[in-house]
Amino acid sequence: MGVNVSPSDPPGRERNPAGRRKAFAEQELRLISALVVILGAGLFLALPFVLSIGSVVFLPVVTAIVLTIILSPLADKLAGWGLPNVLASLIALLTFFAIMLLALALILQPAVDLYDRVPAMANQAAERFGELRDQFAWIAIANAELAELMGQSQGREVVLASPSVIEQLAFATPSVVLETLLTLLMTFFMIEARVRMRKHLLLDRSSFGTSIKAARAIREMQDRVAAYIFTVAWINGIVGVIVAAGAWALGVEAPVMWGGLAALLNFIPYIGPLVMTALLALFGIGTAETALLGIIPAIAYLGLHTVEANIVTPSILGARFTMNPVMILIALSYFSWVWGVFGALLSVPILLMLTAFFDNVGRPNLIGFIFGEPLFAANLLDLAEGPPPPQA
């Protein structure tokens, strides 16, 4: 049996309708995938402006979602002991709120006591830096001579007055109180409605397979975020205790405050430990007799953080919570740009939620897509192909 060739077909070309349809479908799928990538990139770039402008609305919602994921296991355990769902949700939320108030009290009270001594410490630190500058005065002389040779003249310096810390706190207090109340209320109602939300997500689906995928995605997000937060909280608490004990042994004032700061800042990857090191260095130089003695607490903390970040935390968390450092820095800079310090604290939980979501629905193959591969690992064309139709 030969292959029928139409007279209009060029010589040597055989008609293959199935191959043409498949090639057309591949082109159409790639075009749709390209549009999805372009829309995703546009959303990624435009979303910070929307979230930043509407931070009064979006920040409490995102924070409430993260707190709901963290506190839902505690509420489930309390409900399993026979407590009503409303009471279990309220106790879980009040427990978290009490822990946060205790942590802030331990940190803020010594900080307020030391606030009056900040000018004196700043003057002493300036004297230390002045001594170092005198030792390297030849660098300043060389810069001045170079500027004179290049004909650059010193311009007039204009200093703009900025509001004091007290004024900034006075202006920010109403907004902070409002956002805190909104966050707590939304968290309570989300925790209280968690059972109904699960039933709605699982039972109102059109297919059993979709319900299984939804249940798996929800469970994975909750397990990852809650396990990560609790594990890191224990590690950071131990770090805070060690820092407080070390500060007490070195004679640093308010050791409890420094331990609490170390524990809280350690929740912010990379940036938090750097800020803690800088604070210890400035405080030590501003209070110690010599710059060498003042830098010892910062060096000791930096050594502790090196051991904790490279040995202790990876061995405890394991491969399940291992994330690309580049993705962590992108999430940190992205959400810090949008929501400041609160965004930095929420960056890793949000990244964990997104990672768990894409692990269940499939991660886009962006690099491979540039070189001609499908956008997703499961090619829709392959899934669409079924067994050949039965021949009569």
C-alpha positions in Angstrom: 0.0 0.0 0.0 1.4 3.4 -0.9 0.7 6.8 0.5 -1.7 8.9 -1.4 -0.2 12.1 -2.7 -2.3 15.0 -3.9 -1.4 16.5 -7.3 -1.1 19.9 -5.7 1.6 18.7 -3.2 5.2 19.4 -4.2 7.1 16.3 -5.3 8.8 14.4 -2.5 6.5 15.8 0.3 4.0 13.4 1.8 0.8 14.5 3.5 0.9 14.1 7.3 -2.2 15.8 8.8 -1.5 14.4 12.3 2.1 15.8 12.3 0.9 19.2 11.1 -1.7 19.4 13.8 0.8 18.4 16.4 3.3 21.0 15.1 0.6 23.7 15.1 -0.5 22.7 18.7 3.1 22.9 19.8 3.4 26.4 18.4 0.2 27.5 19.9 1.2 26.1 23.3 4.5 27.9 23.2 2.8 31.1 22.3 0.4 30.8 25.2 3.4 29.9 27.5 5.2 33.0 26.3 2.2 35.1 27.1 2.0 33.5 30.6 5.7 34.3 31.2 5.2 37.9 30.1 2.1 38.4 32.2 3.9 36.8 35.2 6.9 39.1 34.8 4.6 42.2 34.5 2.7 41.1 37.6 6.0 40.6 39.5 7.2 44.1 38.6 3.8 45.9 39.1 2.8 44.1 42.3 5.2 45.9 44.7 3.6 49.3 43.8 0.1 48.0 44.5 1.1 46.3 47.7 3.0 49.3 48.9 0.3 51.8 48.2 -2.3 49.5 49.8 -0.2 48.3 52.7 -2.9 49.2 55.2 -5.1 46.5 53.6 -2.6 44.0 52.2 -0.1 43.8 55.0 -2.7 42.8 57.7 -4.2 40.2 55.3 -0.8 38.5 54.5 0.3 38.7 58.1 -3.0 37.1 59.2 -2.6 34.3 56.7 0.9 33.5 57.9 -0.2 33.6 61.6 -3.2 31.4 60.8 -0.9 28.8 59.2 1.4 29.0 62.3 -1.3 28.9 65.0 -3.8 26.5 63.3 -1.9 23.4 64.7 -2.1 24.7 68.2 -5.8 25.5 67.8 -6.4 22.0 66.4 -4.6 20.4 69.4 -6.7 22.5 71.8 -9.9 21.6 70.0 -8.8 17.9 70.1 -8.7 18.2 73.9 -12.4 19.1 73.9 -12.4 22.9 73.8 -14.9 24.6 71.6 -13.5 25.9 68.3 -14.0 29.5 69.2 -12.3 29.2 72.5 -9.4 27.2 71.1 -8.8 29.8 68.4 -8.9 32.6 70.9 -6.4 30.8 73.2 -4.0 30.2 70.4 -4.1 33.8 69.3 -3.8 35.1 72.9 -0.8 32.8 73.5 1.0 34.3 70.5 0.1 37.8 71.5 1.4 37.2 75.1 4.7 35.9 73.8 5.2 38.9 71.6 4.3 41.3 74.4 6.8 39.6 76.7 9.5 39.7 74.1 8.9 43.4 73.4 8.9 44.2 77.1 12.2 42.5 77.6 13.7 44.4 74.7 12.1 47.8 74.9 12.4 48.5 78.7 16.3 48.3 78.7 16.3 50.2 75.4 14.4 53.1 76.9 16.8 53.2 79.8 19.8 53.4 77.5 18.2 55.9 75.2 19.3 58.9 77.4 22.9 57.7 77.1 23.0 57.6 73.4 24.5 61.1 72.9 27.4 60.3 75.3 28.0 56.9 73.6 27.9 58.6 70.2 30.5 61.2 71.3 32.8 58.5 72.7 32.5 56.5 69.5 33.3 59.6 67.5 36.4 60.1 69.6 37.5 56.5 68.9 37.0 57.1 65.2 38.8 60.4 65.5 41.8 58.6 66.9 41.7 56.2 64.0 41.4 59.0 61.6 44.4 60.8 63.0 46.4 57.6 62.5 45.4 57.7 58.8 45.5 61.4 58.4 47.8 61.1 55.4 44.9 59.7 53.4 42.8 62.8 54.0 45.8 65.0 53.1 46.3 63.1 49.9 42.6 63.4 49.0 42.7 67.1 49.6 45.8 67.6 47.4 44.3 65.5 44.7 41.0 67.5 44.7 43.1 70.7 44.6 45.0 69.5 41.6 41.8 68.5 39.8 40.3 72.0 40.5 37.4 70.7 42.6 36.1 73.1 45.2 34.2 72.2 48.3 30.5 73.0 47.9 28.2 74.4 50.5 26.7 71.6 52.6 22.9 71.9 53.2 21.4 70.0 56.1 17.7 69.4 56.2 16.0 69.1 59.5 14.3 65.8 60.0 11.6 64.9 62.6 12.9 63.4 65.8 12.3 59.8 66.9 9.5 60.8 69.3 7.7 62.7 66.5 8.0 59.8 64.1 6.6 57.4 66.8 3.8 59.9 67.5 2.8 60.0 63.8 3.2 56.3 63.2 1.3 55.1 66.4 -2.3 55.4 65.1 -1.5 53.5 61.9 0.4 50.8 63.7 -2.4 50.3 66.2 -5.0 50.2 63.4 -3.0 47.6 61.4 -2.4 45.5 64.6 -6.0 45.4 65.5 -7.0 44.5 61.9 -4.3 41.8 61.8 -5.5 40.2 65.2 -9.1 40.3 64.2 -8.5 38.7 60.8 -6.2 36.1 62.3 -8.9 35.2 64.9 -11.6 34.8 62.3 -9.4 32.9 59.9 -8.3 30.5 62.7 -11.9 30.1 63.8 -13.1 29.4 60.2 -10.2 27.0 59.3 -12.4 23.9 59.5 -15.1 25.4 57.3 -12.4 26.6 54.8 -10.9 23.1 54.6 -14.2 21.5 53.9 -15.0 24.1 51.3 -11.7 23.6 49.5 -12.0 19.8 49.7 -15.7 19.0 49.2 -16.7 21.7 46.7 -14.4 20.5 44.0 -15.7 19.0 40.8 -13.3 16.0 40.8 -11.8 13.8 43.5 -8.3 14.3 42.0 -8.6 18.1 42.4 -9.7 17.7 46.1 -6.6 15.5 46.7 -4.3 18.1 45.1 -5.9 20.9 47.1 -5.6 19.0 50.4 -2.0 18.1 49.7 -1.1 21.7 48.8 -2.8 23.1 51.9 -1.2 20.5 54.2 2.3 21.0 52.6 2.1 24.8 53.1 0.9 24.5 56.6 3.5 21.9 57.6 6.4 23.7 56.0 5.7 27.2 57.4 4.7 26.0 60.9 7.6 23.6 61.2 10.1 26.1 59.9 8.8 28.9 62.2 8.8 26.7 65.3 12.2 25.2 64.6 13.8 28.5 63.8 12.1 30.0 66.9 13.8 27.4 69.1 17.1 27.9 67.5 16.9 31.7 67.7 15.8 31.4 71.4 18.9 29.4 72.2 21.0 32.0 70.3 19.4 34.7 72.3 20.2 32.9 75.6 23.8 32.4 74.5 24.1 36.1 73.5 22.6 37.3 76.8 24.9 35.0 78.8 27.9 36.2 76.7 27.0 39.9 77.1 26.6 39.3 80.9 30.0 37.6 81.0 31.7 40.4 79.0 30.1 43.1 81.2 27.9 44.5 78.5 24.9 46.4 79.9 21.4 45.1 79.5 22.3 41.6 78.4 18.6 40.5 78.2 18.0 43.2 75.7 20.9 42.1 73.5 19.7 38.5 73.7 16.2 39.4 72.7 17.5 41.5 69.8 19.7 38.7 68.6 16.8 36.3 68.7 14.4 38.6 66.8 16.9 39.8 64.2 18.0 36.2 63.5 14.6 35.7 61.9 15.7 38.0 59.1 18.2 36.0 57.0 21.6 37.6 56.3 20.5 41.1 57.0 19.5 40.6 60.6 22.8 39.2 61.8 24.7 42.0 60.0 22.5 44.6 61.8 23.1 42.9 65.1 26.9 42.8 64.5 26.9 46.5 63.6 24.8 47.4 66.7 27.1 45.5 69.0 30.2 47.1 67.4 28.8 50.7 67.8 27.6 50.1 71.3 30.9 48.5 72.3 33.1 51.2 70.8 30.9 53.8 72.4 31.1 52.4 75.9 34.5 50.6 76.2 37.8 52.2 77.1 39.4 51.2 73.8 38.2 50.4 70.4 39.8 46.9 70.6 37.8 46.0 73.7 34.7 47.5 72.3 34.8 45.3 69.2 35.1 42.0 71.1 31.3 41.5 71.6 30.7 42.0 67.9 33.4 39.5 67.0 32.1 37.0 69.5 28.5 37.3 68.1 29.8 37.0 64.5 31.6 33.7 65.4 28.4 32.4 67.1 26.3 33.3 64.1 28.8 31.6 61.7 28.6 28.3 63.6 24.8 28.5 63.9 24.1 29.5 60.3 26.5 27.0 58.7 26.4 24.0 61.0 23.6 24.0 63.5 20.6 25.3 61.5 21.3 23.3 58.3 21.7 20.0 60.2 18.4 20.5 62.1 16.2 21.8 59.3 17.6 19.4 56.8 17.0 19.3 53.0 13.3 19.8 53.3 13.7 23.5 54.2 16.9 24.1 52.1 16.2 27.1 49.8 18.4 28.8 47.2 20.2 31.7 48.9 19.6 33.8 45.8 15.8 33.2 46.1 16.0 34.1 49.8 17.8 37.4 49.0 15.3 38.2 46.2 12.4 37.6 48.5 14.0 39.6 51.3 14.8 42.6 49.1 11.4 42.3 47.3 9.2 42.3 50.4 11.5 44.7 52.4 11.0 47.2 49.5 7.3 46.7 49.8 6.6 46.6 53.5 9.9 47.5 55.2 10.8 45.5 58.4 7.5 43.6 58.5 8.1 42.5 54.9 11.6 41.3 55.8 10.1 39.2 58.6 7.4 37.8 56.3 9.7 37.1 53.3 10.8 33.6 54.3 7.3 32.3 55.3 5.9 33.7 52.0 8.7 32.1 50.1 8.0 28.8 51.8 4.3 29.0 51.0 5.1 29.7 47.3 7.6 26.9 47.2 5.2 24.4 48.6 2.5 25.6 46.2 4.6 25.2 43.1 5.9 21.8 44.4 2.3 20.6 44.2 1.1 22.3 41.0 4.4 22.2 39.2 7.3 24.6 38.9 7.7 26.6 35.6 10.8 25.7 33.7 11.8 29.3 32.8 15.5 28.6 31.8 14.5 25.6 29.7 11.7 27.5 28.1 14.1 30.1 26.8 16.0 27.3 25.0 12.8 25.7 23.5 11.7 23.3 26.3 8.1 23.2 27.6 7.3 25.7 30.3 6.2 22.9 32.7 7.7 19.5 33.2 4.5 17.8 32.3 3.9 18.6 28.7 0.2 19.2 28.0 0.6 17.7 24.5 1.8 14.5 26.0 -1.0 14.4 28.5 -3.5 15.1 25.7 -2.3 12.2 23.6 -4.2 9.1 24.3 -4.3 5.6 22.8 -4.9 5.5 19.1 -8.5 5.2 18.1 -9.7 1.7 17.3 -9.8 0.9 13.6 -12.9 -0.5 12.1 
